[in-house]
Amino acid sequence: MWWTIGRRVIRGFVVLWMTAIGGIVGANLLGLIATLLLRGGHNYGSTQQWTHIGWTLGTALFCLGAISGRLKFFSGPGLGSDFRNTASTGPSKTSTSGTCGDKAPDHGGILKGIFVGGIAGGFLGFMLGANLLVFWFSLAYSPFASQPVASSVQVQKQARPGHVTDRPVIQTRHPIALYLCLTPVLLGSLSGATTAGWLSWKYRDTNPS
């Protein structure tokens, strides 16, 4: 049951994530078209209007594509089959008698557990912060964004060594973007270190011999 619920939660998150990506792609694409038309002397509306139209179309198309399965976040066998195969081909049950209790490994102590847990939690927090930035950038391009948020997002051209063309990079000067990125990293490192330290202390080997 929990595996089914987890799969549905992951699928819902993927649909929302791809919807946000579609908004960013659509907004930048139609914004670029509007800029080229204005440079050519054709006035078909402001660039911001084209950006909002592109965001609306992009979110709608990517959302429908993600729900229908035409756009996939990853390819390969499903998570459910991998989990079931792993569970079915796992090591067979052995008798609890013998020296199983004597083979409890020592993972380096409490300090090592805190360090590893902090690194792992910080990495997971970084991944969460990166995804929150995707949603925030998509919202900044949307018609629902306030003027300070919308004006803080810009596309800058960054030079690439060895390449003729520059690479477009989305940048922002809004402080909330920094908070969205750093806060999950700090919280993830703290919670990971605390949890790993507690587990290392609880399951420490009190009888190494």
Backbone as numpy.savetxt, mean C-alpha at the origin, in Angstrom:
# Nx Ny Nz CAx CAy CAz Cx Cy Cz
-13.74 -19.94 7.89 -14.56 -18.73 7.89 -13.70 -17.47 7.89
-12.67 -17.46 8.79 -11.83 -16.27 8.88 -11.04 -16.06 7.61
-10.63 -17.16 6.97 -9.90 -17.02 5.71 -10.78 -16.41 4.63
-12.05 -16.80 4.59 -12.98 -16.23 3.62 -13.21 -14.75 3.88
-13.37 -14.39 5.15 -13.54 -12.97 5.50 -12.30 -12.18 5.13
-11.12 -12.74 5.42 -9.88 -12.06 5.07 -9.73 -11.83 3.58
-10.10 -12.83 2.79 -10.02 -12.68 1.34 -10.96 -11.57 0.85
-12.14 -11.49 1.43 -13.09 -10.45 1.02 -12.60 -9.07 1.42
-11.99 -8.97 2.60 -11.43 -7.68 3.01 -10.30 -7.25 2.09
-9.42 -8.20 1.75 -8.31 -7.88 0.84 -8.85 -7.49 -0.53
-9.86 -8.20 -1.01 -10.42 -7.87 -2.32 -11.06 -6.48 -2.31
-11.76 -6.15 -1.22 -12.35 -4.82 -1.12 -11.29 -3.73 -1.10
-10.18 -3.99 -0.38 -9.09 -3.02 -0.35 -8.46 -2.85 -1.73
-8.29 -3.95 -2.44 -7.70 -3.88 -3.78 -8.59 -3.08 -4.73
-9.90 -3.27 -4.61 -10.83 -2.51 -5.46 -10.71 -1.01 -5.16
-10.68 -0.66 -3.88 -10.53 0.75 -3.52 -9.18 1.31 -3.97
-8.12 0.52 -3.82 -6.79 0.98 -4.21 -6.71 1.22 -5.72
-7.24 0.28 -6.50 -7.20 0.45 -7.95 -8.11 1.58 -8.39
-9.21 1.82 -7.66 -10.06 2.96 -7.96 -9.30 4.27 -7.76
-8.53 4.33 -6.67 -7.72 5.53 -6.42 -6.65 5.72 -7.50
-6.02 4.62 -7.91 -5.03 4.70 -8.99 -5.68 5.19 -10.27
-6.88 4.70 -10.55 -7.58 5.15 -11.75 -7.88 6.63 -11.73
-8.21 7.17 -10.55 -8.43 8.60 -10.45 -7.18 9.40 -10.74
-6.03 8.94 -10.23 -4.77 9.64 -10.49 -4.40 9.58 -11.97
-4.53 8.40 -12.56 -4.18 8.25 -13.97 -5.10 9.09 -14.86
-6.40 9.00 -14.62 -7.35 9.76 -15.44 -7.18 11.26 -15.30
-6.94 11.73 -14.07 -6.77 13.16 -13.86 -5.53 13.69 -14.56
-4.43 12.97 -14.47 -3.20 13.42 -15.13 -3.29 13.33 -16.64
-3.98 12.30 -17.14 -4.09 12.14 -18.59 -4.92 13.27 -19.21
-6.10 13.51 -18.67 -6.93 14.58 -19.23 -6.37 15.95 -18.90
-5.67 16.08 -17.77 -5.01 17.35 -17.49 -3.92 17.66 -18.49
-3.19 16.63 -18.92 -2.17 16.82 -19.95 -2.80 17.19 -21.29
-3.91 16.56 -21.63 -4.60 16.89 -22.88 -5.09 18.33 -22.85
-5.64 18.76 -21.71 -6.12 20.13 -21.60 -4.98 21.13 -21.72
-3.83 20.81 -21.15 -2.67 21.70 -21.25 -2.21 21.83 -22.69
-2.18 20.72 -23.42 -1.76 20.77 -24.82 -2.76 21.56 -25.67
-4.05 21.41 -25.37 -5.05 22.17 -26.13 -4.94 23.66 -25.85
-4.70 24.03 -24.60 -4.55 25.44 -24.28 -3.30 26.03 -24.93
-2.24 25.28 -24.99 -1.04 25.77 -25.66 -1.26 25.93 -27.15
-2.15 25.12 -27.71 -2.44 25.23 -29.13 -3.47 26.29 -29.46
-3.93 27.02 -28.46 -4.89 28.09 -28.69 -6.33 27.66 -28.64
-6.60 26.43 -28.20 -7.98 25.93 -28.10 -8.42 26.00 -26.65
-9.50 26.69 -26.42 -10.01 26.86 -25.07 -11.30 26.07 -24.92
-11.19 24.91 -24.32 -12.36 24.06 -24.08 -12.62 23.91 -22.59
-12.26 24.89 -21.82 -12.44 24.82 -20.37 -11.10 24.87 -19.67
-11.17 25.05 -18.37 -9.94 25.14 -17.59 -9.32 23.75 -17.41
-8.04 23.76 -17.06 -7.34 22.50 -16.82 -7.91 21.77 -15.62
-8.36 22.51 -14.62 -8.93 21.88 -13.43 -10.22 21.14 -13.76
-11.03 21.69 -14.66 -12.25 21.00 -15.05 -11.92 19.69 -15.76
-10.94 19.72 -16.64 -10.53 18.50 -17.33 -9.96 17.49 -16.33
-9.23 17.99 -15.35 -8.68 17.09 -14.34 -9.78 16.39 -13.56
-10.81 17.12 -13.20 -11.93 16.53 -12.46 -12.69 15.52 -13.32
-12.85 15.84 -14.59 -13.52 14.88 -15.48 -12.68 13.61 -15.62
-11.36 13.79 -15.77 -10.49 12.63 -15.87 -10.49 11.79 -14.61
-10.55 12.45 -13.45 -10.61 11.69 -12.19 -11.90 10.90 -12.11
-13.01 11.49 -12.50 -14.29 10.79 -12.44 -14.31 9.59 -13.37
-13.84 9.79 -14.60 -13.82 8.69 -15.56 -12.83 7.61 -15.14
-11.68 8.02 -14.65 -10.68 7.04 -14.24 -11.13 6.19 -13.07
-11.73 6.81 -12.06 -12.21 6.03 -10.92 -13.33 5.08 -11.32
-14.22 5.55 -12.19 -15.33 4.69 -12.62 -14.82 3.49 -13.41
-13.92 3.74 -14.38 -13.42 2.65 -15.22 -12.59 1.65 -14.42
-11.70 2.14 -13.57 -10.85 1.24 -12.80 -11.66 0.48 -11.75
-12.66 1.13 -11.18 -13.50 0.45 -10.20 -14.29 -0.68 -10.85
-14.90 -0.40 -11.99 -15.64 -1.44 -12.70 -14.72 -2.55 -13.18
-13.51 -2.17 -13.64 -12.56 -3.19 -14.07 -12.09 -4.07 -12.93
-11.88 -3.48 -11.76 -11.45 -4.28 -10.61 -12.55 -5.19 -10.11
-13.79 -4.70 -10.10 -14.91 -5.52 -9.63 -15.19 -6.67 -10.59
-15.14 -6.39 -11.89 -15.42 -7.42 -12.88 -14.27 -8.41 -13.05
-13.08 -8.05 -12.58 -11.93 -8.95 -12.71 -11.08 -8.69 -13.92
-11.43 -7.71 -14.75 -10.60 -7.40 -15.92 -9.30 -6.71 -15.55
-9.30 -6.01 -14.43 -8.07 -5.43 -13.89 -7.72 -6.19 -12.63
-6.51 -6.75 -12.58 -6.10 -7.57 -11.45 -4.88 -6.95 -10.80
-4.89 -7.01 -9.47 -3.77 -6.48 -8.69 -2.55 -7.38 -8.81
-2.77 -8.66 -8.93 -1.68 -9.61 -9.10 -2.21 -10.77 -9.91
-1.30 -11.56 -10.46 -1.68 -12.73 -11.24 -1.13 -13.97 -10.56
-1.63 -15.10 -11.01 -1.15 -16.34 -10.43 -2.27 -17.05 -9.71
-1.97 -18.17 -9.09 -3.00 -18.93 -8.38 -3.55 -18.15 -7.22
-4.78 -18.45 -6.87 -5.47 -17.73 -5.82 -4.85 -17.97 -4.45
-5.12 -17.04 -3.55 -4.59 -17.17 -2.21 -5.21 -18.36 -1.48
-6.49 -18.61 -1.79 -7.15 -19.70 -1.10 -6.53 -21.05 -1.43
-6.20 -21.27 -2.73 -5.62 -22.54 -3.11 -4.23 -22.71 -2.51
-3.44 -21.62 -2.46 -2.12 -21.70 -1.86 -2.21 -22.06 -0.39
-3.17 -21.44 0.31 -3.30 -21.70 1.73 -3.74 -23.14 1.99
-4.68 -23.61 1.20 -5.16 -24.97 1.40 -4.09 -25.99 1.04
-3.34 -25.72 -0.04 -2.29 -26.65 -0.42 -1.19 -26.70 0.64
-0.86 -25.53 1.18 0.16 -25.50 2.22 -0.30 -26.25 3.46
-1.60 -26.06 3.78 -2.12 -26.73 4.96 -2.18 -28.24 4.76
-2.52 -28.68 3.52 -2.66 -30.11 3.28 -1.32 -30.80 3.14
-0.30 -30.08 2.63 1.00 -30.71 2.43 1.97 -30.41 3.55
1.47 -29.85 4.65 2.34 -29.51 5.77 2.84 -30.77 6.46
3.74 -30.60 7.38 4.29 -31.76 8.09 3.21 -32.48 8.88
3.33 -33.81 8.88 2.34 -34.61 9.57 2.53 -34.50 11.06
1.46 -34.81 11.77 1.51 -34.73 13.22 2.41 -35.84 13.77
3.20 -35.48 14.72 4.09 -36.44 15.37 3.70 -36.56 16.83
4.20 -37.56 17.41 3.89 -37.81 18.81 4.51 -36.74 19.69
3.79 -36.36 20.72 4.29 -35.33 21.63 5.33 -35.88 22.59
5.48 -37.19 22.60 6.48 -37.76 23.49 7.86 -37.66 22.87
8.88 -37.77 23.63 10.23 -37.71 23.12 10.89 -36.41 23.53
11.69 -35.86 22.61 12.54 -34.70 22.91 12.03 -33.44 22.23
10.72 -33.33 21.91 10.19 -32.13 21.25 10.38 -30.91 22.12
10.14 -31.05 23.41 10.31 -29.90 24.29 11.75 -29.47 24.42
12.69 -30.39 24.18 14.10 -30.05 24.31 14.63 -29.32 23.10
13.87 -29.27 21.98 14.34 -28.68 20.74 13.78 -27.28 20.53
13.28 -26.63 21.56 12.77 -25.27 21.42 13.91 -24.33 21.07
13.88 -23.66 19.90 15.00 -22.83 19.48 15.03 -21.51 20.23
16.23 -20.99 20.38 16.42 -19.68 20.99 16.69 -18.67 19.87
15.85 -17.66 19.71 15.95 -16.72 18.60 16.82 -15.50 18.92
17.67 -15.62 19.87 18.60 -14.52 20.12 18.24 -13.64 21.29
17.18 -13.96 22.00 16.85 -13.21 23.19 15.86 -12.09 22.94
15.59 -11.36 24.00 14.56 -10.32 23.96 14.99 -9.15 23.10
16.25 -8.75 23.19 16.72 -7.59 22.42 16.66 -7.84 20.93
17.03 -9.03 20.53 16.94 -9.37 19.11 15.49 -9.39 18.64
14.61 -9.92 19.49 13.19 -9.92 19.13 12.64 -8.52 18.99
13.06 -7.61 19.88 12.61 -6.22 19.79 13.10 -5.59 18.49
14.36 -5.86 18.15 14.93 -5.26 16.93 14.22 -5.77 15.69
14.06 -7.09 15.60 13.40 -7.67 14.43 11.95 -7.23 14.34
11.27 -7.20 15.47 9.87 -6.76 15.48 9.72 -5.30 15.09
10.68 -4.46 15.54 10.62 -3.05 15.16 10.84 -2.85 13.67
11.80 -3.59 13.09 12.04 -3.49 11.65 10.83 -3.97 10.85
10.28 -5.12 11.25 9.12 -5.66 10.53 7.91 -4.73 10.66
7.68 -4.23 11.87 6.55 -3.31 12.05 6.73 -2.01 11.30
7.98 -1.51 11.26 8.24 -0.28 10.49 8.02 -0.49 9.01
8.40 -1.67 8.49 8.19 -1.95 7.06 6.71 -2.03 6.74
5.95 -2.72 7.58 4.50 -2.79 7.36 3.87 -1.41 7.47
4.36 -0.60 8.41 3.85 0.77 8.51 4.18 1.59 7.29
5.37 1.38 6.72 5.74 2.10 5.50 4.83 1.71 4.34
4.51 0.42 4.22 3.61 -0.02 3.17 2.22 0.59 3.35
1.76 0.65 4.61 0.47 1.27 4.88 0.50 2.75 4.56
1.58 3.44 4.94 1.69 4.86 4.64 1.73 5.14 3.15
2.42 4.29 2.41 2.48 4.47 0.95 1.09 4.33 0.33
0.31 3.36 0.82 -1.05 3.20 0.30 -1.95 4.36 0.71
-1.76 4.88 1.92 -2.53 6.05 2.33 -2.20 7.26 1.46
-0.95 7.38 1.04 -0.57 8.47 0.14 -1.26 8.34 -1.21
-1.41 7.11 -1.69 -2.11 6.90 -2.96 -3.54 7.41 -2.85
-4.22 7.05 -1.76 -5.60 7.53 -1.57 -5.63 9.05 -1.42
-4.64 9.60 -0.74 -4.64 11.05 -0.53 -4.41 11.80 -1.84
-3.47 11.34 -2.66 -3.23 11.98 -3.95 -4.45 11.88 -4.85
-5.11 10.73 -4.82 -6.33 10.59 -5.63 -7.40 11.56 -5.15
-7.55 11.70 -3.84 -8.53 12.64 -3.30 -8.16 14.08 -3.66
-6.86 14.38 -3.69 -6.42 15.74 -4.04 -6.77 16.10 -5.48
-6.84 15.11 -6.37 -7.22 15.37 -7.75 -8.73 15.41 -7.95
-9.49 14.99 -6.96 -10.93 14.86 -7.12 -11.63 16.21 -7.01
-12.89 16.28 -7.44 -13.66 17.53 -7.27 -14.00 17.84 -5.81
-13.78 16.87 -4.91 -14.14 17.06 -3.51 -13.01 17.66 -2.69
-11.84 17.84 -3.28 -10.69 18.37 -2.54 -10.83 19.88 -2.35
-10.36 20.35 -1.22 -10.35 21.79 -0.98 -9.25 22.45 -1.81
-9.35 23.74 -1.94 -8.39 24.46 -2.77 -6.95 24.35 -2.25
-6.70 24.46 -0.93 -5.31 24.28 -0.46 -4.73 22.91 -0.77
-5.57 21.87 -0.66 -5.08 20.52 -0.95 -4.84 20.35 -2.45
-5.78 20.80 -3.27 -5.64 20.64 -4.71 -4.45 21.42 -5.27
-4.22 22.61 -4.76 -3.12 23.43 -5.27 -1.76 22.96 -4.78
-1.72 22.11 -3.75 -0.44 21.65 -3.22 0.17 20.52 -4.04
-0.63 19.90 -4.91 -0.15 18.77 -5.71 0.30 19.28 -7.07
1.52 18.92 -7.45 2.08 19.32 -8.72 2.82 18.15 -9.34
2.94 18.20 -10.66 3.71 17.21 -11.39 4.98 17.88 -11.89
6.12 17.47 -11.33 7.41 18.04 -11.69 8.17 17.06 -12.57
8.97 17.61 -13.49 9.81 16.79 -14.35 11.17 16.62 -13.70
11.57 15.37 -13.54 12.83 15.04 -12.89 13.78 14.44 -13.91
14.99 15.01 -13.98 15.97 14.55 -14.95 16.47 13.16 -14.58
16.66 12.32 -15.61 17.18 10.98 -15.42 18.52 10.85 -16.11
19.56 10.48 -15.39 20.88 10.32 -16.03 20.85 9.25 -17.11
21.34 9.60 -18.28 21.38 8.65 -19.38 20.12 8.59 -20.21
19.13 9.41 -19.92 17.87 9.43 -20.66 17.65 10.83 -21.24
17.03 10.85 -22.42 16.77 12.13 -23.08 15.57 12.82 -22.46
14.53 12.07 -22.18 13.31 12.64 -21.63 13.35 12.63 -20.11
12.67 13.59 -19.51 12.57 13.67 -18.06 11.43 12.80 -17.56
11.50 12.42 -16.31 10.48 11.58 -15.71 9.51 12.43 -14.89
8.21 12.35 -15.16 7.24 13.12 -14.36 7.08 12.51 -12.97
7.11 13.35 -11.96 6.99 12.91 -10.57 5.92 13.76 -9.88
4.98 13.10 -9.23 3.93 13.80 -8.48 4.49 14.22 -7.13
4.41 15.51 -6.83 4.92 16.04 -5.57 3.84 16.87 -4.89
4.02 17.05 -3.59 3.08 17.86 -2.82 3.83 18.60 -1.72
3.30 19.75 -1.36 3.87 20.54 -0.27 2.99 20.52 0.97
1.93 19.74 0.93 1.00 19.71 2.06 1.57 18.87 3.19
1.53 19.36 4.43 2.13 18.59 5.54 1.41 17.29 5.87
0.15 17.17 5.49 -0.58 15.95 5.83 0.00 14.74 5.11
0.63 14.96 3.94 1.25 13.85 3.23 2.41 13.27 4.04
3.18 14.14 4.69 4.27 13.67 5.53 3.74 12.91 6.74
2.66 13.40 7.32 2.07 12.71 8.47 1.54 11.34 8.08
0.90 11.26 6.92 0.35 9.98 6.48 1.44 8.95 6.23
2.63 9.41 5.86 3.71 8.49 5.56 4.49 8.09 6.82
4.78 9.06 7.68 5.65 8.80 8.83 4.90 8.21 10.02
3.65 8.62 10.23 2.92 8.13 11.40 2.76 6.61 11.40
2.35 5.96 10.29 2.27 4.49 10.32 3.63 3.83 10.54
4.72 4.44 10.05 6.04 3.85 10.26 6.40 3.87 11.74
6.18 5.01 12.40 6.50 5.11 13.82 5.62 4.18 14.65
4.32 4.18 14.38 3.42 3.32 15.14 3.70 1.84 14.88
4.01 1.51 13.62 4.33 0.12 13.30 5.60 -0.35 13.96
6.63 0.50 13.98 7.88 0.13 14.64 7.68 -0.05 16.14
6.93 0.87 16.75 6.70 0.79 18.19 5.88 -0.44 18.56
4.78 -0.66 17.83 3.94 -1.82 18.15 4.64 -3.13 17.83
5.40 -3.17 16.73 6.13 -4.39 16.39 7.20 -4.72 17.40
7.96 -3.70 17.83 8.99 -3.94 18.84 8.39 -4.36 20.17
7.29 -3.73 20.56 6.65 -4.08 21.83 6.10 -5.51 21.80
5.42 -5.85 20.72 4.84 -7.20 20.62 5.92 -8.26 20.56
6.95 -8.03 19.74 8.02 -9.02 19.63 8.80 -9.16 20.93
9.02 -8.04 21.62 9.70 -8.12 22.90 8.90 -8.88 23.94
7.59 -8.67 23.95 6.74 -9.38 24.91 6.70 -10.87 24.61
6.60 -11.22 23.31 6.59 -12.64 22.93 7.93 -13.30 23.24
9.02 -12.58 22.99 10.34 -13.15 23.30 10.51 -13.37 24.79
9.99 -12.46 25.58 10.09 -12.63 27.04 9.18 -13.75 27.53
7.99 -13.86 26.95 7.04 -14.87 27.41 7.52 -16.27 27.07
8.07 -16.45 25.86 8.47 -17.79 25.41 9.99 -17.96 25.46
10.65 -17.23 26.34 12.09 -17.36 26.47 12.44 -18.74 27.03
13.62 -19.18 26.70 14.07 -20.50 27.14 14.67 -20.35 28.53
13.91 -20.75 29.53 14.38 -20.63 30.91 15.28 -21.78 31.33
15.32 -22.81 30.49 16.18 -23.97 30.81 16.97 -24.35 29.58
18.06 -23.60 29.25 18.78 -23.86 28.02 19.43 -25.22 27.96
19.66 -25.88 29.06 20.28 -27.21 29.03 19.26 -28.29 28.68
